[in-house]
Every structure is written in C-alpha cells, then in structure tokens.
Amino acid sequence: PGSVGCDGLGDGRRDESAVQVFLSLALVPVRAVRIRPLPGQLSRVVSLVAEIEEIVECDRVTGDDCFIARAYVKSANELERIIDRLIPYAQTNTSMIQSSPVKRRLPPLEANG
C-alpha cells in the first residue's frame, strides 16, 4: 500500500477519500504538531516523521517551524509517545484541531482568456 509521506517523501498514492472516510468513522481527535528540528537534525526528523503512522500529513513550511504535521491519536498517551520520539531531534508544539472552517478544496480555475 502507498503511504502518506512528508513533503513528497512518501509515495502519496493512498486514496485520500478512503483515508478521510476511515478517519471520520474512527472519531479520532486531530492534533496539529509543529516541528522545529534541532541544528543538524533536519534529515533525521524528516525520516522519523515519515515512519510515524499516526502522522497522516506533513508539510514543510516557512517561518519558525519547519514542519506542520497532522496526527490522529486516540489519547494523550499516544500523542505523548509521538512527541517522545521527536524531542531528541526537534522542538515540538501541539494543538488540537477544533474545527476546519475551510476543508481541503481545489484552487479556483482560471477562465481561458
């Protein structure tokens, strides 16, 4: 099966609609994990994030944090386990996603001239 990778590192072939159906049925809280690798640890963090199955999406971003990941966990203990794997190599900050006022959608199509 394909994997949902981090910044193009996975093959990204998992059917996104199937993933969304699974996640909506599982009723699992979504956590946003902001990740800032420690100096010299960028490639290690990328590999580690790609290995953590609960992280279903990860984007490399500009600004203070290098990555923003979405993790689906059933408990604070599961979230703590993820953080414990990352903290030797990165600073983390987590938030629970309350709602998504804008769901993922296609960008507007430009009219042909």
C-alpha positions as CSV (number, residue, x, y, z in Angstrom):
1,P,0.0,0.0,0.0
2,G,1.0,3.6,-0.5
3,S,1.9,5.9,2.3
4,V,1.1,9.4,3.2
5,G,4.5,11.0,3.3
6,C,6.1,14.2,4.5
7,D,6.9,16.8,1.9
8,G,6.8,14.4,-1.0
9,L,8.9,11.8,0.7
10,G,6.2,9.2,0.7
11,D,4.7,7.9,-2.5
12,G,1.4,9.6,-1.7
13,R,-0.6,7.0,-3.5
14,R,-3.0,6.2,-0.7
15,D,-6.6,7.0,-1.8
16,E,-7.2,10.3,0.0
17,S,-11.0,9.8,0.0
18,A,-10.6,6.4,1.7
19,V,-8.4,7.9,4.3
20,Q,-10.9,10.6,5.0
21,V,-13.7,8.1,5.4
22,F,-11.7,6.0,7.7
23,L,-10.7,9.0,9.9
24,S,-14.3,10.2,10.0
25,L,-15.6,6.8,11.1
26,A,-12.8,6.4,13.7
27,L,-13.8,9.6,15.5
28,V,-10.2,10.2,16.4
29,P,-9.1,13.7,17.5
30,V,-6.8,15.5,15.1
31,R,-3.7,17.1,16.5
32,A,-1.5,19.6,14.8
33,V,2.1,19.1,15.6
34,R,4.5,21.9,14.8
35,I,8.0,20.6,14.5
36,R,11.3,22.6,14.6
37,P,14.4,20.3,14.0
38,L,17.4,21.0,16.2
39,P,20.5,22.1,14.3
40,G,21.8,19.3,12.1
41,Q,18.8,17.1,12.6
42,L,16.6,18.0,9.6
43,S,17.1,14.8,7.6
44,R,16.6,12.7,10.8
45,V,13.4,14.5,11.6
46,V,12.1,14.0,8.1
47,S,12.8,10.3,8.2
48,L,11.3,9.9,11.7
49,V,8.1,11.8,10.8
50,A,7.6,9.6,7.7
51,E,7.9,6.5,10.0
52,I,5.2,7.6,12.5
53,E,2.0,6.0,11.3
54,E,-0.3,8.3,13.3
55,I,1.1,11.3,11.3
56,V,-1.1,11.2,8.2
57,E,0.0,14.5,6.6
58,C,3.1,16.7,7.0
59,D,4.0,20.0,5.2
60,R,7.3,21.8,5.2
61,V,6.6,25.4,5.9
62,T,8.4,28.8,6.2
63,G,8.7,30.6,9.5
64,D,9.8,29.5,12.9
65,D,8.7,25.9,12.5
66,C,10.0,23.8,9.6
67,F,7.1,21.3,9.5
68,I,3.4,21.2,10.4
69,A,2.0,17.6,10.7
70,R,-1.4,16.2,11.4
71,A,-1.6,13.3,13.7
72,Y,-4.6,11.2,14.6
73,V,-4.4,9.8,18.1
74,K,-6.9,8.3,20.5
75,S,-5.4,9.6,23.7
76,A,-3.0,12.0,25.3
77,N,-0.7,9.0,25.9
78,E,-0.5,8.2,22.2
79,L,0.3,11.9,21.5
80,E,3.0,11.8,24.2
81,R,4.6,8.7,22.6
82,I,4.9,10.6,19.3
83,I,6.4,13.7,21.0
84,D,8.8,11.5,22.9
85,R,10.1,10.1,19.6
86,L,10.6,13.6,18.2
87,I,12.1,15.5,21.1
88,P,15.6,14.1,20.9
89,Y,15.8,15.7,17.4
90,A,13.3,18.6,17.4
91,Q,11.3,21.1,19.4
92,T,7.5,20.4,19.2
93,N,4.3,22.3,19.9
94,T,0.9,20.6,19.6
95,S,-2.6,21.8,19.3
96,M,-6.0,20.0,19.0
97,I,-7.9,21.0,15.9
98,Q,-11.3,22.1,16.9
99,S,-12.8,22.6,13.5
100,S,-11.9,23.2,9.9
101,P,-13.8,26.2,8.6
102,V,-12.3,25.6,5.2
103,K,-11.9,21.9,4.2
104,R,-9.3,20.9,1.6
105,R,-10.5,22.0,-1.8
106,L,-9.3,22.7,-5.2
107,P,-7.9,26.1,-6.1
108,P,-10.1,28.3,-8.4
109,L,-9.7,27.5,-12.0
110,E,-8.8,30.5,-14.2
111,A,-11.0,31.2,-17.2
112,N,-9.5,30.6,-20.6
113,G,-8.6,34.0,-21.8
